[in-house]
Amino acid sequence: MTELAILLVFPAMMAFSAASDLFTMTISNRVSLILIAGFIVLALVTGMSWEVIGMHVLAGLAVLVITFAFFAFGWIGGGDAKLAAATALWLGWSQLMEYAVLSSMLGGSLTIGLLLLRGAPLHPSFLIREGWYAKITDEKTGIPYGIALATAGLLLYPTSIWMSGTIH
């Protein structure tokens, strides 16, 4: 059962948050709460040491402080800030820099792609009627950065301590 939870909780929440941000431009607080609760339960069940748990919590808190500042300046949404912090909690310090760089690269690519899409003269007629497509192609709408954050988390998860079996 523990292995199944390791295989499902983090990836499912990453996929859900990306889809949610794409279709609604929001990431529910429940996603971050499930990620935090899932981390705590799995850390305890797998016998993760208190030192390692503490280091993961510090990584998550550090990202929360930084992303909260980004939110305060209006650079990212609140859901993005909480998702990045919850992802950092799962990945820890060992993957934090890689997560930041990969998220930035994916986010930049997403931004460029959406700007090109928004500037396109023609859009598929079957999508124009969809509310989410109208919203995402609206120039006044922000960038659903949760897609980049979740994708980076999913790309790094296979090499995390959870999947490599190096939980101490």
GROMACS elastic network, one bead per residue, 0.5 to 0.9 nm:
[ bonds ]
;  ai    aj funct       b0    kb
    1     4     6  0.51128   500
    1     5     6  0.63068   500
    1     6     6  0.87147   500
    2     5     6  0.51042   500
    2     6     6  0.62256   500
    2     7     6  0.86354   500
    2    42     6  0.72232   500
    2    45     6  0.74996   500
    2    46     6  0.77279   500
    3     6     6  0.50241   500
    3     7     6  0.61685   500
    3     8     6  0.86131   500
    4     7     6  0.50287   500
    4     8     6  0.60751   500
    4     9     6  0.83635   500
    5     8     6  0.50835   500
    5     9     6  0.55061   500
    5    10     6  0.83329   500
    5    38     6  0.82798   500
    5    42     6  0.78221   500
    6     9     6  0.60972   500
    6    10     6  0.70806   500
    6    11     6  0.86727   500
    6    38     6  0.88286   500
    6    42     6  0.74204   500
    6   162     6  0.66898   500
    6   163     6  0.76778   500
    7    10     6  0.72847   500
    7    11     6  0.70152   500
    7    12     6  0.86869   500
    7   162     6  0.86631   500
    7   163     6  0.80149   500
    8    11     6  0.55498   500
    8    12     6  0.55830   500
    8    13     6  0.82765   500
    9    12     6  0.53694   500
    9    13     6  0.61738   500
    9    14     6  0.86359   500
    9    34     6  0.81467   500
    9    35     6  0.72949   500
    9    38     6  0.67850   500
    9    39     6  0.88855   500
   10    13     6  0.53005   500
   10    14     6  0.61644   500
   10    15     6  0.86693   500
   10    34     6  0.89552   500
   10    35     6  0.66096   500
   10    38     6  0.79385   500
   10    39     6  0.86027   500
   10    87     6  0.83539   500
   10    90     6  0.80307   500
   10   153     6  0.86635   500
   10   154     6  0.81858   500
   10   157     6  0.82648   500
   11    14     6  0.50836   500
   11    15     6  0.61246   500
   11    16     6  0.84852   500
   11   150     6  0.86780   500
   11   153     6  0.82471   500
   11   154     6  0.62323   500
   11   157     6  0.79784   500
   12    15     6  0.51757   500
   12    16     6  0.60018   500
   12    17     6  0.84988   500
   13    17     6  0.59542   500
   13    18     6  0.85167   500
   13    31     6  0.61258   500
   13    32     6  0.83353   500
   13    34     6  0.78220   500
   13    35     6  0.70980   500
   13   150     6  0.84023   500
   14    17     6  0.52167   500
   14    18     6  0.62185   500
   14    19     6  0.86416   500
   14    31     6  0.84188   500
   14    83     6  0.86302   500
   14    87     6  0.85401   500
   14   146     6  0.87799   500
   14   147     6  0.85267   500
   14   149     6  0.82844   500
   14   151     6  0.72243   500
   14   153     6  0.70861   500
   14   154     6  0.67373   500
   15    18     6  0.52514   500
   15    19     6  0.61887   500
   15    20     6  0.84627   500
   15   147     6  0.84878   500
   15   150     6  0.67472   500
   15   151     6  0.78783   500
   15   154     6  0.81464   500
   16    19     6  0.51878   500
   16    20     6  0.58944   500
   16    21     6  0.84804   500
   16    27     6  0.87078   500
   16    31     6  0.80297   500
   16   150     6  0.87760   500
   17    21     6  0.60209   500
   17    22     6  0.85097   500
   17    26     6  0.82694   500
   17    27     6  0.57101   500
   17    28     6  0.77252   500
   17    31     6  0.69092   500
   17    83     6  0.80799   500
   17   146     6  0.65717   500
   17   147     6  0.72747   500
   17   150     6  0.68105   500
   18    21     6  0.52220   500
   18    22     6  0.61947   500
   18    23     6  0.87111   500
   18    27     6  0.81133   500
   18   144     6  0.81501   500
   18   145     6  0.84259   500
   18   146     6  0.55139   500
   18   148     6  0.76889   500
   18   149     6  0.79817   500
   18   150     6  0.58106   500
   18   151     6  0.75074   500
   19    22     6  0.50672   500
   19    23     6  0.61265   500
   19    24     6  0.82566   500
   19   146     6  0.87425   500
   19   147     6  0.73130   500
   20    23     6  0.53105   500
   20    24     6  0.55677   500
   20    25     6  0.67031   500
   20    26     6  0.62258   500
   20    27     6  0.60083   500
   20    28     6  0.80976   500
   20   146     6  0.85539   500
   20   147     6  0.87405   500
   21    24     6  0.54048   500
   21    27     6  0.57405   500
   21    79     6  0.89180   500
   21   144     6  0.54144   500
   21   145     6  0.76137   500
   21   146     6  0.59071   500
   21   147     6  0.65694   500
   22    25     6  0.57346   500
   22    26     6  0.80945   500
   22   132     6  0.73799   500
   22   133     6  0.87756   500
   22   136     6  0.75272   500
   22   144     6  0.60283   500
   22   145     6  0.88974   500
   22   146     6  0.81599   500
   22   147     6  0.70059   500
   23    26     6  0.81872   500
   23   131     6  0.83526   500
   23   132     6  0.50173   500
   23   133     6  0.77639   500
   23   135     6  0.85428   500
   23   136     6  0.81482   500
   24    27     6  0.80702   500
   24   132     6  0.64965   500
   24   135     6  0.84185   500
   24   136     6  0.89837   500
   24   144     6  0.89555   500
   25   132     6  0.84048   500
   25   135     6  0.83746   500
   25   136     6  0.80293   500
   25   141     6  0.87071   500
   25   142     6  0.82095   500
   25   143     6  0.81074   500
   25   144     6  0.57793   500
   25   145     6  0.89445   500
   25   146     6  0.86319   500
   26    77     6  0.82575   500
   26    78     6  0.88011   500
   26    79     6  0.65185   500
   26    80     6  0.84802   500
   26   144     6  0.79260   500
   26   146     6  0.84536   500
   27    30     6  0.83253   500
   27    31     6  0.71291   500
   27    32     6  0.86545   500
   27    77     6  0.89809   500
   27    78     6  0.83614   500
   27    80     6  0.71242   500
   27    82     6  0.88609   500
   27    83     6  0.78900   500
   27   146     6  0.74786   500
   28    31     6  0.56457   500
   28    32     6  0.75525   500
   28    79     6  0.67042   500
   29    32     6  0.54669   500
   29    33     6  0.63030   500
   29    34     6  0.86703   500
   29    79     6  0.68888   500
   29    82     6  0.77674   500
   29    83     6  0.86644   500
   30    34     6  0.59038   500
   30    35     6  0.84096   500
   31    34     6  0.52191   500
   31    35     6  0.61977   500
   31    36     6  0.86789   500
   31    82     6  0.89353   500
   31    83     6  0.75598   500
   31    86     6  0.88445   500
   32    35     6  0.50184   500
   32    36     6  0.61285   500
   32    37     6  0.85568   500
   32    79     6  0.83522   500
   32    82     6  0.62170   500
   32    83     6  0.57777   500
   32    84     6  0.89897   500
   32    85     6  0.83345   500
   32    86     6  0.57614   500
   32    87     6  0.84536   500
   33    36     6  0.51010   500
   33    37     6  0.60428   500
   33    38     6  0.83000   500
   33    86     6  0.82156   500
   34    37     6  0.51181   500
   34    38     6  0.57625   500
   34    39     6  0.83522   500
   35    38     6  0.50389   500
   35    39     6  0.60328   500
   35    40     6  0.86424   500
   35    83     6  0.86909   500
   35    86     6  0.61349   500
   35    87     6  0.76809   500
   35    89     6  0.85442   500
   35    90     6  0.79540   500
   36    39     6  0.51564   500
   36    40     6  0.62971   500
   36    41     6  0.87170   500
   36    86     6  0.62203   500
   36    87     6  0.89089   500
   36    89     6  0.75276   500
   36    90     6  0.82557   500
   37    40     6  0.51749   500
   37    41     6  0.61509   500
   37    42     6  0.84916   500
   38    41     6  0.52494   500
   38    42     6  0.59674   500
   38    43     6  0.82607   500
   39    42     6  0.52584   500
   39    43     6  0.57754   500
   39    44     6  0.84600   500
   39    86     6  0.89242   500
   39    89     6  0.75829   500
   39    90     6  0.63927   500
   40    43     6  0.51593   500
   40    44     6  0.62262   500
   40    45     6  0.85688   500
   40    53     6  0.82704   500
   41    44     6  0.53383   500
   41    45     6  0.60585   500
   41    46     6  0.85296   500
   42    46     6  0.58238   500
   42    47     6  0.83241   500
   42    48     6  0.83462   500
   43    46     6  0.54332   500
   43    47     6  0.62426   500
   43    48     6  0.50612   500
   43    49     6  0.80777   500
   43    53     6  0.69793   500
   43   167     6  0.83322   500
   44    47     6  0.52496   500
   44    48     6  0.60190   500
   44    49     6  0.82345   500
   44    50     6  0.89218   500
   44    53     6  0.88125   500
   45    48     6  0.77305   500
   46   167     6  0.73268   500
   46   168     6  0.84874   500
   47    50     6  0.88909   500
   47   167     6  0.76240   500
   47   168     6  0.69282   500
   48    51     6  0.82787   500
   48    52     6  0.64925   500
   48    53     6  0.65584   500
   48   167     6  0.57295   500
   49    52     6  0.52915   500
   49    53     6  0.62172   500
   49    54     6  0.85367   500
   49   167     6  0.82251   500
   49   168     6  0.56440   500
   50    54     6  0.59401   500
   50    55     6  0.85399   500
   51    54     6  0.50801   500
   51    55     6  0.62541   500
   51    56     6  0.87539   500
   52    55     6  0.50497   500
   52    56     6  0.62609   500
   52    57     6  0.85932   500
   52    92     6  0.86721   500
   52   167     6  0.84007   500
   52   168     6  0.70230   500
   53    56     6  0.51770   500
   53    57     6  0.61711   500
   53    58     6  0.86264   500
   53    89     6  0.88828   500
   53    92     6  0.89134   500
   54    57     6  0.50239   500
   54    58     6  0.61312   500
   54    59     6  0.86276   500
   55    58     6  0.50353   500
   55    59     6  0.62293   500
   55    60     6  0.86977   500
   55    89     6  0.86840   500
   55    92     6  0.68464   500
   55    93     6  0.71615   500
   56    59     6  0.50400   500
   56    60     6  0.62810   500
   56    61     6  0.86314   500
   56    88     6  0.73396   500
   56    89     6  0.50050   500
   56    90     6  0.67958   500
   56    91     6  0.72625   500
   56    93     6  0.66914   500
   57    60     6  0.50922   500
   57    61     6  0.61218   500
   57    62     6  0.85534   500
   57    88     6  0.83859   500
   57    89     6  0.55853   500
   57    90     6  0.86391   500
   57    92     6  0.77504   500
   58    62     6  0.59776   500
   58    63     6  0.85395   500
   58    89     6  0.77567   500
   58    92     6  0.82260   500
   58    93     6  0.84335   500
   59    62     6  0.51597   500
   59    63     6  0.62986   500
   59    64     6  0.85889   500
   59    85     6  0.78134   500
   59    88     6  0.58911   500
   59    89     6  0.59494   500
   59    90     6  0.89613   500
   59    91     6  0.83988   500
   59    92     6  0.55679   500
   59    93     6  0.56883   500
   59    96     6  0.75106   500
   60    63     6  0.52382   500
   60    64     6  0.61140   500
   60    65     6  0.87508   500
   60    84     6  0.80246   500
   60    86     6  0.60371   500
   60    87     6  0.73662   500
   60    90     6  0.79883   500
   60    91     6  0.87621   500
   60    92     6  0.73332   500
   60    93     6  0.88269   500
   61    65     6  0.62006   500
   61    66     6  0.86693   500
   61    85     6  0.66199   500
   61    86     6  0.87742   500
   61    88     6  0.84397   500
   61    89     6  0.78768   500
   62    65     6  0.52710   500
   62    66     6  0.63887   500
   62    67     6  0.86234   500
   62    85     6  0.77364   500
   62    88     6  0.87474   500
   63    66     6  0.51295   500
   63    67     6  0.58960   500
   63    68     6  0.82212   500
   63    81     6  0.79769   500
   63    82     6  0.87592   500
   63    84     6  0.68172   500
   63    85     6  0.50134   500
   63    86     6  0.86204   500
   63    88     6  0.68207   500
   63    89     6  0.87690   500
   63    96     6  0.88854   500
   64    67     6  0.51669   500
   64    68     6  0.57379   500
   64    69     6  0.84558   500
   64    81     6  0.63647   500
   64    82     6  0.65676   500
   64    83     6  0.89683   500
   64    84     6  0.73621   500
   64    86     6  0.82680   500
   64    88     6  0.88770   500
   65    68     6  0.51736   500
   65    69     6  0.63792   500
   65    70     6  0.88237   500
   65    81     6  0.88542   500
   65    85     6  0.85798   500
   66    69     6  0.52448   500
   66    70     6  0.64681   500
   66    71     6  0.87924   500
   66    81     6  0.83681   500
   67    71     6  0.60889   500
   67    72     6  0.85004   500
   67    76     6  0.77252   500
   67    78     6  0.83832   500
   67    80     6  0.80028   500
   67    82     6  0.77814   500
   67    84     6  0.75613   500
   67    85     6  0.76953   500
   68    72     6  0.60834   500
   68    73     6  0.86495   500
   68    76     6  0.87033   500
   68    78     6  0.74301   500
   68    81     6  0.60386   500
   68    82     6  0.82022   500
   69    73     6  0.63343   500
   69    74     6  0.86548   500
   69    75     6  0.87709   500
   70    73     6  0.52287   500
   70    74     6  0.63300   500
   70    75     6  0.52379   500
   70    76     6  0.59177   500
   70    77     6  0.83457   500
   70    81     6  0.78369   500
   71    75     6  0.56551   500
   71    77     6  0.56976   500
   71    78     6  0.59878   500
   71    80     6  0.85310   500
   71    81     6  0.68691   500
   72    75     6  0.76100   500
   72    76     6  0.83730   500
   72    77     6  0.89966   500
   72    78     6  0.88658   500
   73    76     6  0.80267   500
   74    77     6  0.71489   500
   76    79     6  0.83864   500
   76    80     6  0.63836   500
   76    81     6  0.69923   500
   76   142     6  0.85847   500
   76   143     6  0.84773   500
   76   145     6  0.75483   500
   77    80     6  0.52165   500
   77    81     6  0.64505   500
   77    82     6  0.89009   500
   77   142     6  0.88358   500
   77   144     6  0.86900   500
   77   145     6  0.82442   500
   77   146     6  0.88760   500
   78    81     6  0.50783   500
   78    82     6  0.63224   500
   78    83     6  0.85606   500
   79    82     6  0.51994   500
   79    83     6  0.59847   500
   79    84     6  0.85159   500
   79   146     6  0.76804   500
   80    83     6  0.50683   500
   80    84     6  0.60528   500
   80    85     6  0.85791   500
   80   144     6  0.84466   500
   80   145     6  0.66087   500
   80   146     6  0.53877   500
   80   149     6  0.75576   500
   81    84     6  0.53021   500
   81    85     6  0.63247   500
   81    86     6  0.87299   500
   81   146     6  0.89032   500
   82    85     6  0.51356   500
   82    86     6  0.61112   500
   82    87     6  0.85012   500
   83    86     6  0.51282   500
   83    87     6  0.60159   500
   83    88     6  0.85026   500
   83   146     6  0.73209   500
   83   149     6  0.74478   500
   83   150     6  0.79157   500
   84    87     6  0.51078   500
   84    88     6  0.61358   500
   84    89     6  0.86556   500
   84   100     6  0.89970   500
   84   146     6  0.82560   500
   84   149     6  0.63780   500
   84   150     6  0.82024   500
   84   153     6  0.87861   500
   85    88     6  0.50189   500
   85    89     6  0.62466   500
   85    90     6  0.89001   500
   86    90     6  0.66400   500
   86    91     6  0.88594   500
   87    90     6  0.52354   500
   87    91     6  0.62283   500
   87    92     6  0.84021   500
   87    99     6  0.88622   500
   87   149     6  0.82598   500
   87   150     6  0.80751   500
   87   153     6  0.65091   500
   88    92     6  0.54790   500
   88    93     6  0.76306   500
   88    95     6  0.80782   500
   88    96     6  0.63141   500
   88    99     6  0.79307   500
   88   153     6  0.85696   500
   89    92     6  0.55049   500
   89    93     6  0.86251   500
   90   157     6  0.87132   500
   90   160     6  0.83633   500
   90   161     6  0.89078   500
   90   162     6  0.84377   500
   91    94     6  0.71608   500
   91    95     6  0.57160   500
   91    96     6  0.66808   500
   91    99     6  0.83125   500
   91   153     6  0.79893   500
   91   156     6  0.80393   500
   91   157     6  0.73514   500
   91   160     6  0.62120   500
   91   161     6  0.76362   500
   91   162     6  0.85808   500
   92    95     6  0.59926   500
   92    96     6  0.60886   500
   92   160     6  0.86505   500
   92   161     6  0.88915   500
   93    97     6  0.75950   500
   94    97     6  0.76750   500
   94    98     6  0.83990   500
   94   160     6  0.85518   500
   95    98     6  0.53155   500
   95    99     6  0.59992   500
   95   100     6  0.86740   500
   95   156     6  0.76535   500
   95   159     6  0.88787   500
   95   160     6  0.75255   500
   96   100     6  0.61737   500
   96   101     6  0.86768   500
   97   100     6  0.50487   500
   97   101     6  0.61857   500
   97   102     6  0.84565   500
   98   101     6  0.52151   500
   98   102     6  0.59297   500
   98   103     6  0.83113   500
   98   152     6  0.88340   500
   98   156     6  0.81856   500
   99   102     6  0.51830   500
   99   103     6  0.58157   500
   99   104     6  0.83535   500
   99   149     6  0.82082   500
   99   152     6  0.61673   500
   99   153     6  0.68228   500
   99   156     6  0.72730   500
  100   103     6  0.52034   500
  100   104     6  0.60847   500
  100   105     6  0.86342   500
  100   149     6  0.86742   500
  100   152     6  0.84516   500
  101   104     6  0.51133   500
  101   105     6  0.61737   500
  101   106     6  0.85921   500
  101   152     6  0.89649   500
  102   105     6  0.51004   500
  102   106     6  0.60511   500
  102   107     6  0.82799   500
  102   148     6  0.83217   500
  102   149     6  0.84173   500
  102   151     6  0.88865   500
  102   152     6  0.57516   500
  102   153     6  0.88236   500
  102   155     6  0.89182   500
  103   106     6  0.51670   500
  103   107     6  0.57614   500
  103   108     6  0.83622   500
  103   145     6  0.87503   500
  103   148     6  0.54860   500
  103   149     6  0.52442   500
  103   150     6  0.82499   500
  103   151     6  0.77061   500
  103   152     6  0.53374   500
  103   153     6  0.81516   500
  104   108     6  0.59451   500
  104   109     6  0.84908   500
  104   148     6  0.76946   500
  104   149     6  0.83236   500
  104   152     6  0.89894   500
  105   108     6  0.51573   500
  105   109     6  0.62218   500
  105   110     6  0.85531   500
  105   148     6  0.83059   500
  106   109     6  0.50705   500
  106   110     6  0.60169   500
  106   111     6  0.85010   500
  106   145     6  0.88736   500
  106   147     6  0.85356   500
  106   148     6  0.51755   500
  106   149     6  0.79343   500
  106   151     6  0.78967   500
  106   152     6  0.73801   500
  107   111     6  0.60259   500
  107   112     6  0.85829   500
  107   143     6  0.85631   500
  107   144     6  0.87943   500
  107   145     6  0.60496   500
  107   146     6  0.86196   500
  107   147     6  0.78581   500
  107   149     6  0.75477   500
  108   111     6  0.50357   500
  108   112     6  0.61871   500
  108   113     6  0.84796   500
  108   148     6  0.86384   500
  109   112     6  0.51835   500
  109   113     6  0.60141   500
  109   114     6  0.85357   500
  109   148     6  0.87924   500
  110   113     6  0.50435   500
  110   114     6  0.60702   500
  110   115     6  0.85142   500
  110   143     6  0.78707   500
  110   144     6  0.84485   500
  110   145     6  0.78092   500
  110   147     6  0.82867   500
  110   148     6  0.71809   500
  111   114     6  0.51849   500
  111   115     6  0.60879   500
  111   116     6  0.85755   500
  111   143     6  0.64077   500
  111   144     6  0.86728   500
  111   145     6  0.83029   500
  112   115     6  0.50924   500
  112   116     6  0.61672   500
  112   117     6  0.85463   500
  113   116     6  0.51687   500
  113   117     6  0.61274   500
  113   118     6  0.85607   500
  114   118     6  0.59059   500
  114   119     6  0.84215   500
  114   136     6  0.78211   500
  114   137     6  0.71732   500
  114   143     6  0.76796   500
  115   118     6  0.50544   500
  115   119     6  0.61501   500
  115   120     6  0.86253   500
  115   137     6  0.83111   500
  115   139     6  0.80676   500
  116   119     6  0.51108   500
  116   120     6  0.61612   500
  117   120     6  0.51411   500
  117   121     6  0.87031   500
  117   123     6  0.82848   500
  117   137     6  0.67879   500
  118   121     6  0.83469   500
  118   136     6  0.81619   500
  118   138     6  0.67287   500
  118   139     6  0.64482   500
  119   122     6  0.88797   500
  119   137     6  0.85480   500
  119   139     6  0.85776   500
  120   123     6  0.70793   500
  122   125     6  0.86415   500
  123   126     6  0.86590   500
  123   127     6  0.74077   500
  123   128     6  0.67638   500
  124   127     6  0.54847   500
  124   128     6  0.64292   500
  125   128     6  0.52452   500
  125   129     6  0.72137   500
  126   129     6  0.63118   500
  126   130     6  0.76068   500
  127   130     6  0.52403   500
  127   131     6  0.84859   500
  127   132     6  0.87856   500
  127   133     6  0.61833   500
  127   134     6  0.79730   500
  128   131     6  0.77236   500
  128   133     6  0.63367   500
  128   134     6  0.60699   500
  129   132     6  0.89117   500
  129   133     6  0.77290   500
  129   134     6  0.73226   500
  130   133     6  0.53925   500
  130   134     6  0.63465   500
  130   135     6  0.87145   500
  131   134     6  0.51434   500
  131   135     6  0.61468   500
  131   136     6  0.86618   500
  132   135     6  0.50411   500
  132   136     6  0.61074   500
  132   137     6  0.85681   500
  133   136     6  0.51327   500
  133   137     6  0.60526   500
  133   138     6  0.84238   500
  134   137     6  0.53348   500
  134   138     6  0.60845   500
  135   138     6  0.51969   500
  135   139     6  0.86120   500
  135   140     6  0.87165   500
  135   141     6  0.66110   500
  136   139     6  0.80120   500
  136   141     6  0.64585   500
  136   142     6  0.79219   500
  136   143     6  0.77657   500
  136   144     6  0.81054   500
  137   140     6  0.86436   500
  137   141     6  0.75433   500
  138   141     6  0.54371   500
  138   142     6  0.85921   500
  139   142     6  0.77772   500
  141   144     6  0.88924   500
  142   145     6  0.85182   500
  143   146     6  0.85639   500
  144   147     6  0.60814   500
  144   148     6  0.79792   500
  145   148     6  0.53419   500
  145   149     6  0.64067   500
  145   150     6  0.86540   500
  146   150     6  0.58566   500
  146   151     6  0.82667   500
  147   150     6  0.53075   500
  147   151     6  0.60108   500
  147   152     6  0.85540   500
  148   151     6  0.51106   500
  148   152     6  0.60688   500
  148   153     6  0.85368   500
  149   152     6  0.53111   500
  149   153     6  0.62803   500
  149   154     6  0.87450   500
  150   153     6  0.50189   500
  150   154     6  0.61464   500
  150   155     6  0.85986   500
  151   154     6  0.50363   500
  151   155     6  0.61088   500
  151   156     6  0.86384   500
  152   155     6  0.50967   500
  152   156     6  0.62369   500
  152   157     6  0.85402   500
  153   156     6  0.52642   500
  153   157     6  0.59394   500
  154   157     6  0.52125   500
  154   158     6  0.75531   500
  155   158     6  0.68762   500
  155   159     6  0.84114   500
  156   159     6  0.57010   500
  156   160     6  0.64943   500
  157   161     6  0.82826   500
  157   162     6  0.76169   500
  157   163     6  0.70252   500
  158   161     6  0.84949   500
  158   162     6  0.79091   500
  158   163     6  0.54767   500
  158   164     6  0.72474   500
  159   162     6  0.79529   500
  159   163     6  0.62193   500
  159   164     6  0.60349   500
  160   163     6  0.55563   500
  160   164     6  0.60709   500
  160   165     6  0.84997   500
  160   166     6  0.84260   500
  161   164     6  0.50985   500
  161   165     6  0.58400   500
  161   166     6  0.50318   500
  161   167     6  0.55097   500
  161   168     6  0.87952   500
  162   165     6  0.58580   500
  162   166     6  0.70680   500
  162   167     6  0.65368   500
  163   166     6  0.79512   500
  164   167     6  0.80942   500
  165   168     6  0.88663   500
